Amino acid sequence: MINSFKGEHRWLSNFWPTYVQFDGELYPSVENAYVAAKFDKERTVQMLLDTGSQELVEGNVWHDNFWGNCTCSKCPEPGENHLGKLLMKIRSEL
């Protein structure tokens, strides 16, 4: 049985780097195409614009201080909040 898509079986993973064409776009992996397939651009744009000029912070408690800001007691320093910053940049360019 192959019970993990790691090492010699990594190529079975959705994250394996291989180009996938979907809906007229070329994606660098099956996972990227899968996420794009779930995305409703028109709805997601109107929703992002509806946040106005509010600061967007990806708050979490699972210690993700790169993409967000962990608020647990073990993480006293604020996170880098790259996801929030990216969303605010996209919003400002719409």
ABEGO torsion letter per residue (X at the ends): XBABBBEAAAAABAABBBBBBBGGBBBABAAAAAAAAABBAAAAAAAAAAAEABBBBBBBAAGBAAABBBABAABABBBAGAAAAAAAAAAAAX
